[in-house]
Amino acid sequence: MPLLKSWVASANSADTPFPLNNLPYGVFSVGDEDPRCGVAIGDMILDMQAAEEAGLVDLTDYALFEVPFWNDLMEEGPAVWTALRNRLTALLSEGAAEQAKVEPLLVPQAEAQMHMPFMVSEYTDFYAGKHHAMNVGTMFRGPENALPPNWLHIPIGYNGRASSVVVSGTDVRRPWGQLKGPNDDAPRWAPCARFDIELEMGAIVGVPSEGPITVQEADDNIFGYVLLNDWSARDIQAWEYQPLGPFQAKATATTVSPWIVTKAALEPFRCDTPAREVELLDHLKDCGPMLYDIDLEVTMAPEGKDASTIVRTNYKEMYYSAAQQLAHHTTSGCPMNAGDLLGSGTISGETKESRGSLLELSWGGKEPVTLETGEERSFIVDGDTLTLKGAAKGDGYTIGFGECAGKILPALDDPYKR
Amino acid sequence: MPLLKSWVASANSADTPFPLNNLPYGVFSVGDEDPRCGVAIGDMILDMQAAEEAGLVDLTDYALFEVPFWNDLMEEGPAVWTALRNRLTALLSEGAAEQAKVEPLLVPQAEAQMHMPFMVSEYTDFYAGKHHAMNVGTMFRGPENALPPNWLHIPIGYNGRASSVVVSGTDVRRPWGQLKGPNDDAPRWAPCARFDIELEMGAIVGVPSEGPITVQEADDNIFGYVLLNDWSARDIQAWEYQPLGPFQAKATATTVSPWIVTKAALEPFRCDTPAREVELLDHLKDCGPMLYDIDLEVTMAPEGKDASTIVRTNYKEMYYSAAQQLAHHTTSGCPMNAGDLLGSGTISGETKESRGSLLELSWGGKEPVTLETGEERSFIVDGDTLTLKGAAKGDGYTIGFGECAGKILPALDDPYKR
């Protein structure tokens, strides 16, 4: 599929993340106005509440866009998803009859503040990138025991905390926690000293389900994808995670990009998961290409300094697809709802620069990363801004997600001394 | 405090779980009518929507009881909680001036169907009963290594799945899952063969919070308590839980009792946590009696047979209080919301009959439990009904929760063969 031409001129370059081929869904506000749903096109946003009020989008017997989130559309299911995408494509295409009506409803992205694009029902994080699992496992248990025995048979996941999910641009406060390092006699209460990123993709469930669903059904139920940074307090995690998994180490914040890129926009970029090293049980087997070829990178910018790229990898490095993860998530009958968010797990590739966390990049702090500005980093320093970027490269066009960025603020004084 | 007398005669016995001292909050329906909020009194339910419409309850500048859940009241905070309790006590007390107006708004419990009393925002389950942790740890790792190193320093918890929480009386379908027993060469897809209960109390967060809160603040923010059965698929759990904790093993269902017993009703039953074996860090220390003296039991009834009591224990056996758990839950800045549900963890005592799970009662299946009807049980058999009961015994009165019951239905035929 080539670049689709729009009458919005800025949408017609090969580099814009938001050509007519993309049409991602976000929530924005301008000035003091209330947040509302919008669709990115070039460097503009189409105000969906205004478009609906103007009678330009009329798909359901109730107003879809009176609320500042996309969950209502998600629940409508694939037929309405397709109808909306077709309608938006028609409204914004070169030569569209409605151009004069739509043009006044465009808002410059430069004037908009972005908000969470959806209400997160529940949040699940997976551990389903093999290079990441091998790296972390090797650090903690040696290369022979790096992968847990179940790892090649099920996408390992754990429930996270939906209340902690924030949109790109939200500052993240370094947490305090209970820590016990290898040289500590007893645990102590201290600010996290090993605060880290996890470069992930987030899949958003659209269609609710009850009971077990197949991998194909799971793929059908997914609404779209965001970039996701699962901020991780490694020292809190090391002390707390046995035997029931990460808890407070992952509860400070998880940042997502502001634009939900739909499955339809990503369709040309589908690719297969890597070869299976062990055959999966039937219900978890691939049934088509369900990963996506999306270039990913992370930059780090110390306070007041230029950003350096510290990670370059690709979503296709995952061992399990989001569809496989969602199918596994339902095996015991777990009900899934519109707005459920599934983090892919950290996406690391084979090479050193493709490792998706500082834990891996600095090999547990033993090999600090040197930034282009000369600073060294094992973990995040106060004032650093970490930014995830993603781009699927088509034939003369790019599908982007917007940035997924957060700046780390210093820990508060002891929050219990007040 | 003695029994408070009500003009509802059935509320004045020492045995009713719902005397005027209790006034627990539920959601009920009669026949085909929509569910609505209600308060239990004796063998009746006060219809709160009708009471509000009749002008008998007028605490806020909007209608609290047009919706079939108690979350709106929770968010109002302690002053309104107290005002409502005072108002209900006045309306239902012996000699109340409003008796003639209130009496027509009472519905017999025998005619009512109960529903979830609140919308579960997020669900967290803890592992904070020491006897349970010792029992399970001893079975898996031997008595020397039974308790993980962090156990005496933090209440270990993991995030569960809010979508799977159901009200008492909901049938529970035996799940399928990926299993790999000690004698299996490879994992297989099969119905769970070790389906189990966990006898717990659930604490419900009322007041939202951002950032770390103290144990006292946590206690203040808790709205009330329910009985909670965290159904557990032990064979799925054994295979999946390393390294990130239980996932599908706990996602089939968690059953709660239909009545939220408020903190105010439980006030006379506060008691201290057991002596600390290791001093806690300051921010997790007790600051008053924050456990409760509540007798708990579990009965098991095979299909068509009488129920046998298989567990008798008490909530005061917990090592950590719900307030300590909630405080720990916020240490890294995790935002908490009205309707967040915190499972205490399995409540086992020192004696064999006080063990709160079949895993412990049957010692991993090695010592089956014999029911009064003669049947033996290591784990749950299809058709069994498991019922949790709780009662705080006051001076001439009882504070009850209603039953927390579920019947296990046979697994479906392979849900992927269709």
Interface residues (C-beta under 8 A of the other chain):
Chain A: S121 E122 Y127 P148 P149 N150 H153 I154 I156 G157 Y158 N159 G160 R161 A162 S163 S164 R173 P175 W176 G177 Q178 K180 P187 R188 W189 C192 G211 P212 T214 A233 I236 W239 E240 Y241 Q242 P243 L244 G245 P246 F247 Q248 A249 A251 T252 A253 L281 D282 H283 H328 H329 T331 S332 G333 C334 P335 M336 N337 D340 L412 P415 Y416
Chain B: S121 E122 Y127 P148 P149 N150 H153 I154 I156 G157 Y158 N159 G160 R161 A162 S163 S164 R173 P175 W176 G177 Q178 K180 P187 R188 W189 C192 G211 P212 T214 A233 I236 W239 E240 Y241 Q242 P243 L244 G245 P246 F247 Q248 A249 A251 T252 A253 L281 D282 H283 H328 H329 T331 S332 G333 C334 P335 M336 N337 D340 L412 P415 Y416
